[in-house]
Amino acid sequence: MIDRKTAPESQAIDNINLIRPEHKALANGCNVFCFNSGDQELVRIEWIFNNLRFNPEKPLLNTAVNTMLNDGTSKLSAAEIADKIDFYGAFLSVDYGFEQSVVTLHSLTKHLKHTLPVIKDILTDSIFPQKELKTYIRNQQQKLQVSLQKNDVVARRTFNKALYGNTIYGLTPVVEDYQNVQRNDMLAHFKQMYQPSNCTLIIAGKIEQQTLDLLTDTFESGWANLSTHADTSQPEIKHAAERFYFVEKPEALQSAIRMGLPFINRTHPDFPAVQVLNTVLGGYFGSRLMNNIREDKGYTYGIGSGISSLKQGGALFIATEVGADVCKAATVEIEKEIALLKTNIIPGDELSLVRNYMLGSLLGSLENVFSHADKFKNLYFSGLDYEYYDRYTEVIKTVTAEELLELANRYLNFDEFYKVIVGKY
């Protein structure tokens, strides 16, 4: 019997083994990566498309096209698409990101012969019905109007606009922008973007040869490229000159704070080490920002920092909502915590705790084959290989407090931070 009075022995994490995919290129240029694992007859298939070049005059095309992909084809209405997928116990979702748009299908393998043709119909023959477009525009305008009443949303939009300017990363639509979304523009955008040569297909789960054959037969024939390639380049990011933004809301009970600066991304050699530094600052519940501003001062329910990695760079950011009467005091404490990282060595017990947390989080995030596929996506779309995770874990285990002190002085210049306050200050 298990002795529940005695805690199990803790063990150090030596290495983390990741499942690596098999690769196949279809004749039409679509790259297929397969993660074969598990004993349940279930697969997740993702069709991932790089977003087209951002057009400031038509800023919502990428989001509108991807969101409305399953709203109807020339053969199937939105309701019929939903019924066909639901009938076979499958799940279909469409997701938009800054750099890629994704169509995801979860399905039992035995039903793929019925569900895959529906996906192909969507990817080759979406028509964006005018009636559905009107509904989409109305719903999005209403959602935006509600969101703009939230201080944290306004702070995030203002911060992104300052850091990323007039690019897809700095997209801050207003209600009127939705009125300019036109069906003809969406159809042209769809045909240009949703080409097989611009698609990465990732399948994870229990994959048998007949599944691969079915996938190949369905998406190799009858899905052709246009004569022109999809232009997925993006405009150069131009950071704003102004560093401080205050959006006053006299009746606010809480103020939203968002601050940070342009940062290195996953391809930079320092990235794993600054992830350790960020975790100490605000990357987990026991972080310094949480201990100070939540636990000690009681200014907020939660505060955190993070690093976003993008193709054209990245950002380090700190975000919280605090009582309106303590907003200025909270910003002073944030600056103090950054200054401490630049002047004092991180104690050994704190650094050890952070190492264990980060390695445990990485290991815990690999609970199934889908998680392994997600880790691969981070590498593939950043142009990295699996050596990255080997180096990442090694850096977490070996980076010294002296090296972190040097990195804090190199990267954390509070005077260069973009600072956004929404509410009272």
N, C-alpha and C positions, 0 to 999 in steps of 0.2 A: 504493500500500500504506500501511497505518497504521504510523506511526512509534511503536512501543511504548516507545521510550526517552524520549519527550517527553510530559509530562502534558497533557491537554486543558485549554484555557483555562477558567477559572471565570468564571461570570457571575452577576450579582446577579438575584434574583427580583423582577421589577417588580410583577407581579400574577398572581393565580390565577383562572382562569376555571372556573366551576362549571356543570355541566349543570343546567338548571332544568326542572322537570317540567310536564307538562300535567295539568290537573285536571278531574275529572268527578265529579259527585255522582249516585249511583244514586237511584232513586225511593224506596228504603227508608231513605235517610239515610246510607248508607255512602259515605265519601269515597274516591275513587280518584285516585292520583297515578302518572303514567307517566313513566319515564325511558327514552326510546327511543334506543338507541345500540348499536353493535356489528354485526358481520356474521355472527356465529355464531347458529344457531337455538336459542338458550338463553335462558331467562328465570328470574328469581328473583321470586317473589311472596310478599309478607308480609301477613298479616292481623294487625293490631296492635290490641289491646283495652286500654283503660284499666282498671286493677285497681279492684275495688269497694272501698268504704270499709272500712278495717281494723277488724275486730271482735276486741278482746282476748280475748273468751271463746272465740272460734274462730279462733285466729291462723293456722292452717295451711290455711285454705280456698283462698286464692288460689294457693298453691304446689301443693297437691294436685290441684286441678281442672285447672290448666294442664298439669301433668306427666302426668296420666292421660288427656288428651284423646284420644289415639290408641290407647287400650286397649280400645276396642270400642264399637260402636253396636248398635242393634236389628237391623241387617242384616249387619254385618260384625264378626268377632272381631278382636282385636289382630293375630293371625297373618295373617288375610286382608287386613287393611289394609296390613300390611308387604309381603305378597306382591304385591298389586296395584301398589303404588308401585315396588317393586323390579323388577317385570316390565318396566316401561317405562323403566328406567334413571333414574328420578327419585329425589330425596332429600327426605324429610320430617323436619322437626325442630320441637320445641316448646321455647320458652325463656321462663323467668320472670324478670322484673325487678322492682325495687321499685315502679315506677309503671306499667309496661305488661307484658302477656303477649303473646307472639308465636308464631304458627304460620307456618312458612316452608317453601315448596316450591321446589325447583330442578328444572326439567323442560325437556326439549326441547319446542319449541313444537308440533311435529307430534303430540305425545302428550298435549297438554293436554285434549283432548276425553275422554281416559280418566282422567286424574289429577284434574282439577278436580272431577268428581262425588264422588270419594272425600273431598276436602277439605270439600265442602259437607255431606256426610253427617256428618263429624266435628263441624263447627261447628253443626249443627242437631239432631243426634240422638245425641250421646255419652251413654252410659248408666252408665259407671263400674261395671263388673261387680264384684260382691262378692268373687269369687275374686281378681280382679286387685287390688282394693283391699287385701285381706289381704297379698298379695305386696308391694305398694307400702309398706304400713306396716312390714312386717318388714324390708324392704331399707333403708328410710330410718332405722329405729331402729339397725340395724347400722352404717350409714354414720356416723350421728351419734356413736355410741359410739366408733368409731375416730377420728373427727375431734376429739373432745374430749380425746384423748390428746396432741394437737399443740398446743404452746404458742402458735404464731402464730394458730391458729383461736380459741383461748380469748381471746387478746388482742384480736382483731378483734371478737369478740362482745361482750366487756366494754366496749370503746371505743364501739361502735355503740349499745349500751344506754344508756351514760352520755350520749351526745350527743343521741340521738333519743327516749329514753324508751319509752313504751308505744305506739309507732306501727309502721307497716309497715317503716320504716327501721331501727328498733331491734329487729326480730324476733330473738329468741334462743330457739328452741324447745328443750325438753327431751324426753327419750325418751317420757315419759308423755303429752305433748301429742298424739303420733301415735295413741294409743289412742282419743282423743276425735274423730277424724275419722270422720264418719258419711256414708254414701252419700246419704241423703235431703237432708242439708245441701248436699252437693256438687251434686246435681241442681238444687236451688233456686238455688244460687249460679251455676251454669252458665247457666241460663235467663235470669237477670237480667243477667249480664255479657256473654254472647256474643250480643248483639243487633247488628244492622247499624248502628244509629244510634251505637253505641259502638265502631265499627270504622273504622280507617283502613287502606286497602288500597294497598300500594305495589308496583308492578311495574317491574322493571328488566331491560333486555336488548333483544333485537331484537323489537320489537312492531309487528305489522301490524294492519290494521283488523279482520281476521277474528279475531285474538287478542282484541282489545278486545270485539268483538261476542260472542264465546264467553264471556268473563269476565262481561260484563253479563247475558247470558241466564241464566248459571248462578247468579249471586249476587243478581240483582234479583228474580227470580220465586221464590216458595216460601221466601223468607227474610224473615220479618216481625218487627216489633218487638212487644214486650209493651205493655200499656196503661201500665205504669210505666217510667220511664226508669231507666237504671243509675245508681246513686248512687256517683260516683267521687270525691266529696270525701274529705278525709282529716283525722283529728284533729290538733289543734294540737300542735306539738312542744314538749315541756317538757324542758329540759336539766337534768341532775342537779346538785345542789349540791356534791357531793363531786368533787374534782378529781384525786385520786390513788388508784389501785387497784393492789394488789399481791396476786397469786395465787401463793402459795409452792409450789414443787415441789422438795423437798430433794434429790432425786436428779438434777435436771436438769443436763445438760452445757451447754445453751444457754438463754439467757433471751430471751423475745420482748419487744420494746419497740414500743409503738404510742402515739403522742401526737399531739395536734392540738387544734383548736378549731372551733366553728361558724363558717361563713364565707359570703361572698357567692357567688352563683351566676352563671350565664352571662348573666342579664339585667341585671346591674349594670354601670354604665359602667367601673368599675375592673377588671373581670374580665380583659380581655386583658393589661393591664399587670402584674397580679399573677401571671398565668401566666408571664410573663417572669421575675419575681422567684422564683417557685417553681422554675423550670427551673435558675436559678443555684444555688438552695439544694440541690435534690435530684431534679430532674426529668429528668436524663439521666446517662449513664455518667461524663461528665467533671465532674459537679457537685461542689460543695464538700463535701457530706456524704460522697460516695464518695471523694474525694481525701483527706479527713482520716481518716475512720473505717475505710475499707477499705485504701487505698493506703499511707497514712502509719502508722496505728496497727495495722492488721492485726486489728482487733476482729471483723470480720464478712466474709462473702463478698459481701454486697450490702446496700445501704441506699438508700432513696428517699423522696421526698415527692411528694404529689399533691394535686389539688383535685377533689373530687367535686361536680358540679352537679346539684341536685335541684329539683323544683318548689317545695318549701317551704324552700329554703335550700341549704346545702351544707356542706362541711367541708374544711379543710386538714389533712392527716395526714402523719405520718412513721412509717415502719415498717421494722423490721429484726429480725434475730436475731443475738445476739452471744454470745461465750463467757461462761458464767455468772460467771466470776471478774472480768470487765471490764465488767459491766453498768452499775455506777454510773459508772465512768469514761466509758463511751460516752454516757450521758445528759449528763454534764458537757460533753463535746465538742459535742454537738448544741446545747446552750444557747449555747456559745461561738460557733458558726457563725451562729446567729440574731442574737446580739449584734453580731457583725461587720457583718452586713447593715444594722443599725440605726445604726452609727457610722461606717463607712467607705464611701466612694464605690466602686462596682464599677469596676475598671479597664477602659479602653476595649477592650483586646484580648479580655478575657473576655466583655464584653458583645457584642462583634462575633461571637464564636464562638457564643454562645447565640442571637443573632438568626439566624445562618445555619442553625444546627441546627433551630430551630423552623420556619422557613420551608421548609427542605428536608424536614422531617418531614411538614409539611402537604401539600406538593406530592407527596411520595412516597406519601402515603396515598390519593392519587386515581389509582390504577393502572387502574381499570376503572369501568364504569358503576355497579356495585354500590356502590363506594366513594362515588360522588357521591350515591347514594340515602341512604347512611348519614349523610353530612353534612347532607342535607336533614332527616333525622329529628331531629338535634340542634336544628335551628332550629324546626321545626314544633311539636315537643312542648314547646319552651320559649317559644313565642309570639313568635318572632323572624322576621325576614326576611333576605334575602341580603345586605343592607347590613352585617349583623353581621360576615361574613367579610371584607368590604372594610375595615371599621374594624379588625378583628383584625390583618390583615396590615399595615395602616398603623401601628398602635400598635407592633407588634413592630419595625418598621423605624425608628421615630422616638422611642420612649420614651427619656428621658435617664437617666443614672445618678443625677442629683439627684432626679428624680421617683421612681425606684425606692427611693432612700433614704427619701423621705417616706412612700411606701407601706409600707415595712418598719416604720417607726415607728407608722404608723396601725393596721396589722393584726397585726403579729407581737409580741404581748405574751406572753412565755414564762410569766409568772406565771398567765395565764389558761388555759394549755394543760391539757387533760385528759391525764393521764399514766397509762399502763397498763403494768405489768411482770408477766410470767408466767415463773416459774422461780425464780432466786435474785437477790437484790439486796443 
